[in-house]
Amino acid sequence: AQSVTQLDSHVSVSEGTPVLLRCNYSSSYSPSLFWYVQHPNKGLQLLLKYTSAATLVKGINGFEAEFKKSETSFHLTKPSAHMSDAAEYFCVVSQNTGTASKLTFGTGTRLQVTL
Amino acid sequence: GAGVSQTPSNKVTEKGKYVELRCDPISGHTALYWYRQSLGQGPEFLIYFQGTGAADDSGLPNDRFFAVRPEGSVSTLKIQRTERGDSAVYLCASSGWGTSGNPRNEQFFGPGTRLTVL
């Protein structure tokens, strides 16, 4: 079985300050991990993905995530928040089981960016 | 098309009615997924197609839900005897094959269909 836990349902930061969105995963196999972002009334957009290559993954819009197997974590960071980063963020785990590639989503973290 | 498209964008129906939700995947993508996102939750897997066949339908909540993909492209999610608890955003995603012969696990999502059952 696989699952992800997003440790914060809401995070609020000031524009220009760092962003940290926390995610822990549980997986019986070597996982693939993703972060998706969902802006209001928009579709889910892939930010970045980890698939057992480099443990530090760079994504779009300045976001990064580091895979730490010892801590079973995949936290999302950004050095400096922009107003346009305000959205819902989902940590996601996937397993290819030969015939399926189901994604299991966390419950989401709503990021608020204030002036 | 350029991305995954879903129609309608909004659907309001009455309890007990039948509804169909359509998904048009990215051209050339052989894998197609349906997810359901309830208010305040992350999306939950419903069913996955590889080509025309349903490879995994373990997420369908009950036998009122059914999906088809007769020509391996467009898919339709069908819900019979709708209930108020079916109200949610229904998301469709598609992906291509990797060189290993397994589906790529990077999925591209459509904007969703918001279903409201009164």
Contacts between the chains, C-beta under 8 A, distances in Angstrom:
chain1	res1	chain2	res2	distance
A	32	B	105	5.1
A	34	B	106	7.7
A	36	B	109	7.8
A	41	B	111	8.0
A	42	B	111	6.8
A	43	B	3	7.9
A	43	B	4	7.6
A	43	B	91	7.7
A	43	B	109	4.8
A	43	B	110	5.8
A	43	B	111	4.4
A	43	B	112	6.6
A	44	B	43	7.5
A	44	B	91	7.1
A	44	B	93	7.9
A	44	B	109	4.1
A	45	B	109	7.7
A	46	B	106	6.4
A	46	B	108	7.6
A	49	B	106	6.1
A	51	B	105	7.6
A	90	B	42	5.3
A	90	B	43	7.7
A	94	B	105	4.2
A	96	B	102	4.6
A	96	B	103	6.9
A	96	B	105	5.9
A	98	B	102	6.7
A	99	B	50	6.8
A	99	B	55	4.8
A	99	B	56	6.9
A	100	B	48	5.3
A	100	B	55	5.6
A	100	B	56	4.2
A	100	B	103	7.6
A	101	B	31	7.0
A	101	B	48	7.4
A	101	B	95	7.0
A	101	B	102	7.1
A	101	B	103	4.6
A	101	B	104	7.4
A	101	B	105	4.3
A	101	B	107	7.6
A	102	B	33	7.7
A	102	B	45	4.7
A	102	B	48	6.6
A	102	B	56	6.8
A	102	B	59	7.6
A	103	B	33	7.6
A	103	B	35	7.6
A	103	B	43	7.6
A	103	B	45	6.6
A	103	B	93	7.9
A	103	B	105	7.4
A	103	B	107	6.3
A	104	B	45	7.2
A	105	B	35	8.0
A	105	B	42	3.2
A	105	B	43	5.0
A	105	B	44	7.2
A	106	B	42	5.5
A	107	B	40	7.9
A	107	B	41	6.1
A	107	B	42	5.3
A	108	B	40	7.9
A	108	B	41	7.5
A	108	B	42	5.3
